[in-house]
């Protein structure tokens, strides 16, 4: 409806009080209420959703299509579709995103890099001697 992609179902839940150490790969949707000490990466090329709840903590890289954060992430975040930062979100690391929605109270200690900016070619500046010099005083008199 309204041109939005249908969100995949959240098939996996890491419950509160659970601690996972090591790289975690998932397909479709994942909700983290516990702690992950390692990278959390969507393994499929298809649309994916990752929810990091208010009490959750991830220490490592986060990569998924649609990422919703209301907990803590210590490490870089890459969202190639939509990154939603809820009021209690805290990120310590650089963030790359296609689209960003940030609520009041969310915090980022790192650099923000929109993915679209990565694709643009750098602008070339003209050199000082590239054309005739124009004196503003004489240009107005003419």
Backbone as CSV, one residue per row, in Angstrom:
resi,resn,N_x,N_y,N_z,CA_x,CA_y,CA_z,C_x,C_y,C_z
1,UNK,0.836,-1.176,0.000,0.000,0.000,0.000,0.880,1.239,0.000
2,UNK,0.542,2.243,-0.750,1.278,3.493,-0.857,2.712,3.283,-1.320
3,UNK,2.975,2.215,-2.076,4.293,2.007,-2.663,5.353,1.503,-1.699
4,UNK,4.996,1.162,-0.480,5.979,0.671,0.477,6.170,-0.835,0.293
5,UNK,7.399,-1.287,0.491,7.696,-2.701,0.418,7.147,-3.381,1.666
6,UNK,6.525,-4.525,1.484,5.989,-5.267,2.626,7.144,-5.787,3.474
7,UNK,7.042,-5.571,4.771,8.103,-6.003,5.673,8.074,-7.519,5.825
8,UNK,9.254,-8.138,5.880,9.301,-9.584,6.096,8.923,-9.903,7.541
9,UNK,8.481,-11.123,7.794,8.136,-11.492,9.168,9.392,-11.612,10.028
10,UNK,9.236,-11.300,11.300,10.337,-11.493,12.247,10.264,-12.944,12.701
11,UNK,11.196,-13.740,12.203,11.185,-15.184,12.455,12.073,-15.589,13.632
12,UNK,12.963,-14.694,14.039,13.921,-15.043,15.088,13.908,-13.991,16.183
13,UNK,13.941,-14.462,17.433,13.961,-13.579,18.600,15.104,-14.000,19.507
14,UNK,15.916,-13.043,19.886,16.940,-13.277,20.903,16.412,-12.624,22.165
15,UNK,16.009,-13.440,23.111,15.305,-12.968,24.292,16.167,-12.200,25.273
16,UNK,15.481,-11.423,26.103,16.140,-10.658,27.159,16.876,-11.619,28.084
17,UNK,18.109,-11.272,28.450,18.921,-12.121,29.310,19.801,-13.095,28.538
18,UNK,19.576,-13.236,27.245,20.383,-14.119,26.403,21.603,-13.357,25.894
19,UNK,22.776,-14.005,25.929,24.005,-13.415,25.404,24.554,-14.364,24.341
20,UNK,24.754,-13.837,23.147,25.314,-14.617,22.046,26.662,-14.019,21.688
21,UNK,27.678,-14.891,21.567,29.014,-14.450,21.194,29.357,-15.033,19.829
22,UNK,29.748,-14.172,18.898,30.105,-14.612,17.553,29.236,-13.944,16.511
23,UNK,29.562,-14.173,15.238,28.816,-13.561,14.143,27.433,-14.193,14.024
24,UNK,26.439,-13.345,13.824,25.054,-13.800,13.701,24.531,-13.379,12.338
25,UNK,24.142,-14.360,11.507,23.550,-14.079,10.193,22.098,-14.518,10.236
26,UNK,21.236,-13.699,9.606,19.808,-14.013,9.629,19.166,-13.679,8.296
27,UNK,18.004,-14.276,8.067,17.200,-13.977,6.882,15.866,-13.429,7.366
28,UNK,15.207,-12.671,6.519,13.905,-12.065,6.829,14.037,-11.087,7.985
29,UNK,13.476,-11.439,9.162,13.461,-10.512,10.282,14.064,-11.093,11.545
30,UNK,14.693,-10.223,12.335,15.302,-10.606,13.608,15.024,-9.511,14.622
31,UNK,14.623,-9.921,15.828,14.447,-8.984,16.939,15.413,-9.394,18.040
32,UNK,16.174,-8.407,18.527,17.125,-8.656,19.608,16.641,-7.926,20.852
33,UNK,16.384,-8.699,21.910,16.055,-8.138,23.219,17.195,-8.391,24.205
34,UNK,18.135,-9.255,23.837,19.273,-9.593,24.680,20.537,-8.887,24.213
35,UNK,21.654,-9.620,24.248,22.953,-9.041,23.888,23.657,-9.918,22.865
36,UNK,24.252,-9.278,21.867,25.059,-9.984,20.872,26.447,-9.361,20.883
37,UNK,27.461,-10.201,21.120,28.850,-9.756,21.085,29.466,-10.301,19.806
38,UNK,29.266,-9.560,18.731,29.722,-9.972,17.407,28.874,-9.285,16.354
39,UNK,29.196,-9.506,15.096,28.483,-8.854,14.001,27.093,-9.462,13.808
40,UNK,26.134,-8.603,13.446,24.767,-9.029,13.134,24.507,-8.614,11.691
41,UNK,24.364,-9.606,10.799,24.318,-9.325,9.366,23.156,-10.068,8.714
42,UNK,22.363,-9.339,7.936,21.312,-9.971,7.141,21.991,-10.737,6.016
43,UNK,21.692,-12.026,5.894,22.410,-12.868,4.943,21.813,-12.889,3.553
44,UNK,20.592,-12.436,3.402,19.963,-12.514,2.082,20.034,-11.178,1.358
45,UNK,19.931,-11.253,0.036,19.896,-10.046,-0.783,18.503,-9.424,-0.755
46,UNK,17.521,-10.199,-0.324,16.143,-9.710,-0.271,15.971,-8.744,0.896
47,UNK,14.807,-8.151,0.978,14.482,-7.198,2.036,14.609,-7.866,3.400
48,UNK,15.228,-7.185,4.345,15.395,-7.719,5.697,15.073,-6.629,6.706
49,UNK,14.713,-7.064,7.914,14.435,-6.110,8.990,15.116,-6.596,10.266
50,UNK,15.736,-5.661,10.971,16.408,-5.945,12.235,15.898,-4.961,13.267
51,UNK,15.414,-5.489,14.396,14.927,-4.655,15.495,15.833,-4.882,16.698
52,UNK,16.424,-3.807,17.195,17.249,-3.855,18.401,16.474,-3.080,19.456
53,UNK,15.889,-3.813,20.407,14.957,-3.203,21.360,15.671,-2.379,22.427
54,UNK,14.867,-1.735,23.254,15.363,-0.800,24.267,16.386,-1.422,25.213
55,UNK,16.207,-2.671,25.597,17.114,-3.314,26.551,18.245,-4.078,25.869
56,UNK,18.269,-4.076,24.546,19.252,-4.860,23.791,20.574,-4.119,23.636
57,UNK,21.624,-4.925,23.396,22.957,-4.369,23.173,23.665,-5.223,22.126
58,UNK,24.263,-4.558,21.136,25.063,-5.241,20.119,26.447,-4.616,20.129
59,UNK,27.463,-5.467,20.282,28.849,-5.015,20.219,29.441,-5.639,18.962
60,UNK,29.432,-4.883,17.879,29.905,-5.385,16.596,29.204,-4.656,15.469
61,UNK,29.499,-5.065,14.249,28.916,-4.442,13.063,27.463,-4.882,12.901
62,UNK,26.611,-3.939,12.478,25.203,-4.218,12.198,24.955,-3.901,10.730
63,UNK,24.373,-4.867,9.991,24.094,-4.651,8.569,22.782,-5.339,8.196
64,UNK,21.822,-4.525,7.713,20.533,-5.058,7.257,19.854,-4.005,6.401
65,UNK,18.764,-4.393,5.762,18.017,-3.450,4.935,17.331,-2.395,5.777
66,UNK,16.361,-2.811,6.572,15.600,-1.917,7.447,16.070,-2.196,8.870
67,UNK,16.635,-1.198,9.515,17.163,-1.355,10.873,16.416,-0.401,11.793
68,UNK,15.870,-0.951,12.883,15.189,-0.153,13.905,15.975,-0.333,15.197
69,UNK,16.474,0.774,15.747,17.286,0.701,16.966,16.639,1.535,18.060
70,UNK,16.458,0.903,19.226,16.017,1.616,20.420,16.904,1.228,21.600
71,UNK,17.943,0.450,21.322,18.893,0.017,22.334,20.273,0.573,22.030
72,UNK,21.309,-0.218,22.341,22.692,0.231,22.204,23.431,-0.580,21.151
73,UNK,24.149,0.119,20.284,25.035,-0.528,19.313,26.410,0.106,19.459
74,UNK,27.406,-0.741,19.681,28.790,-0.286,19.729,29.478,-0.914,18.526
75,UNK,29.579,-0.137,17.466,30.138,-0.620,16.211,29.451,0.070,15.053
76,UNK,29.939,-0.141,13.837,29.350,0.526,12.672,27.977,-0.044,12.317
77,UNK,27.126,0.811,11.748,25.781,0.411,11.329,25.629,0.723,9.845
78,UNK,25.143,-0.257,9.073,24.866,-0.065,7.651,23.434,-0.498,7.374
79,UNK,22.637,0.448,6.902,21.254,0.170,6.518,21.092,0.590,5.067
80,UNK,20.885,-0.387,4.172,20.795,-0.029,2.759,19.374,0.310,2.323
81,UNK,18.449,0.426,3.305,17.098,0.891,2.990,16.678,1.985,3.966
82,UNK,16.243,1.631,5.156,15.765,2.620,6.128,16.372,2.344,7.488
83,UNK,16.909,3.388,8.111,17.417,3.307,9.478,16.516,4.156,10.352
84,UNK,15.886,3.518,11.342,15.025,4.221,12.295,15.713,4.222,13.650
85,UNK,15.953,5.410,14.189,16.550,5.539,15.512,15.475,6.032,16.463
86,UNK,15.058,5.157,17.359,14.017,5.461,18.329,14.606,6.310,19.465
87,UNK,13.764,6.854,20.360,14.234,7.806,21.384,15.369,7.317,22.289
88,UNK,15.466,6.012,22.557,16.516,5.522,23.461,17.675,4.877,22.710
89,UNK,17.745,5.098,21.406,18.837,4.535,20.601,20.161,5.200,20.955
90,UNK,21.209,4.384,21.014,22.560,4.882,21.266,23.520,4.114,20.362
91,UNK,24.230,4.842,19.502,25.193,4.218,18.598,26.555,4.856,18.831
92,UNK,27.555,4.008,19.031,28.940,4.458,19.098,29.631,3.818,17.900
93,UNK,29.733,4.568,16.823,30.309,4.054,15.586,29.745,4.818,14.403
94,UNK,30.348,4.632,13.257,29.900,5.316,12.051,28.625,4.678,11.516
95,UNK,27.801,5.504,10.881,26.494,5.071,10.389,26.393,5.378,8.901
96,UNK,26.022,4.366,8.108,25.762,4.546,6.673,24.329,4.111,6.419
97,UNK,23.600,4.929,5.657,22.168,4.677,5.494,21.678,5.181,4.144
98,UNK,20.602,4.584,3.667,19.924,5.063,2.465,18.930,6.153,2.852
99,UNK,18.160,5.893,3.918,17.166,6.841,4.421,17.225,6.794,5.945
100,UNK,17.066,7.947,6.593,17.228,8.025,8.046,16.028,8.689,8.691
101,UNK,15.541,8.066,9.764,14.486,8.650,10.598,15.010,8.624,12.030
102,UNK,15.179,9.807,12.619,15.794,9.898,13.946,14.869,10.643,14.892
103,UNK,14.508,9.990,15.994,13.619,10.590,16.978,14.423,11.374,18.013
104,UNK,13.760,12.330,18.637,14.389,13.121,19.691,14.831,12.201,20.817
105,UNK,16.066,12.360,21.255,16.620,11.538,22.322,17.630,10.517,21.815
106,UNK,17.544,10.144,20.547,18.502,9.198,19.973,19.881,9.856,19.908
107,UNK,20.938,9.044,20.130,22.303,9.577,20.155,23.213,8.787,19.219
108,UNK,24.094,9.515,18.547,25.105,8.890,17.694,26.448,9.521,18.018
109,UNK,27.418,8.684,18.360,28.791,9.134,18.558,29.605,8.530,17.416
110,UNK,29.593,9.226,16.283,30.259,8.738,15.081,29.861,9.613,13.911
111,UNK,30.242,9.212,12.733,29.938,9.984,11.530,28.732,9.405,10.806
112,UNK,27.942,10.295,10.197,26.793,9.898,9.386,27.181,9.997,7.915
113,UNK,26.912,8.948,7.158,27.238,8.922,5.728,26.031,8.424,4.942
114,UNK,25.327,9.303,4.228,24.240,8.813,3.374,24.821,8.026,2.199
115,UNK,24.211,6.890,1.876,24.722,6.047,0.793,24.663,6.747,-0.552
116,UNK,23.666,7.576,-0.786,23.549,8.285,-2.057,24.746,9.204,-2.280
117,UNK,25.284,9.772,-1.223,26.437,10.668,-1.339,27.676,9.896,-1.775
118,UNK,27.753,8.604,-1.407,28.899,7.788,-1.796,28.958,7.587,-3.308
119,UNK,27.800,7.627,-3.974,27.726,7.361,-5.407,28.052,8.589,-6.257
120,UNK,27.935,9.783,-5.698,28.148,11.008,-6.465,29.631,11.230,-6.726
121,UNK,29.938,11.686,-7.935,31.323,12.015,-8.272,31.696,13.331,-7.600
122,UNK,32.939,13.481,-7.177,33.342,14.738,-6.545,33.299,15.888,-7.550
123,UNK,32.986,17.061,-7.060,32.941,18.249,-7.912,34.356,18.725,-8.203
124,UNK,34.558,19.203,-9.419,35.856,19.762,-9.783,35.751,21.274,-9.720
125,UNK,36.703,21.904,-9.074,36.728,23.354,-8.960,37.534,23.951,-10.101
126,UNK,37.061,25.068,-10.616,37.786,25.766,-11.677,39.022,26.420,-11.078
127,UNK,40.082,26.482,-11.859,41.298,27.131,-11.376,41.143,28.639,-11.473
128,UNK,41.952,29.363,-10.758,41.854,30.823,-10.705,42.143,31.468,-12.061
129,UNK,42.949,30.840,-12.899,43.323,31.423,-14.192,42.533,30.825,-15.354
130,UNK,41.361,30.304,-15.099,40.630,29.609,-16.153,39.848,30.538,-17.069
131,UNK,39.681,31.789,-16.724,38.912,32.690,-17.581,39.353,34.119,-17.379
132,UNK,38.764,35.041,-18.139,39.152,36.446,-17.996,38.711,36.996,-16.646
133,UNK,39.539,37.836,-16.093,39.214,38.467,-14.817,38.184,39.563,-15.039
134,UNK,37.228,39.641,-14.144,36.192,40.672,-14.247,36.300,41.561,-13.025
135,UNK,36.397,42.852,-13.266,36.438,43.824,-12.190,34.999,44.236,-11.916
136,UNK,34.479,44.019,-10.721,33.090,44.342,-10.435,32.756,45.813,-10.665
137,UNK,33.704,46.718,-10.470,33.438,48.145,-10.649,33.234,48.486,-12.118
138,UNK,34.098,47.966,-12.985,33.972,48.265,-14.417,32.842,47.474,-15.051
139,UNK,32.498,46.330,-14.506,31.409,45.526,-15.067,30.073,46.233,-14.884
140,UNK,29.895,46.963,-13.773,28.643,47.679,-13.531,28.525,48.901,-14.424
141,UNK,29.654,49.537,-14.764,29.639,50.745,-15.584,29.307,50.428,-17.037
142,UNK,29.558,49.222,-17.475,29.339,48.864,-18.881,27.916,48.657,-19.243
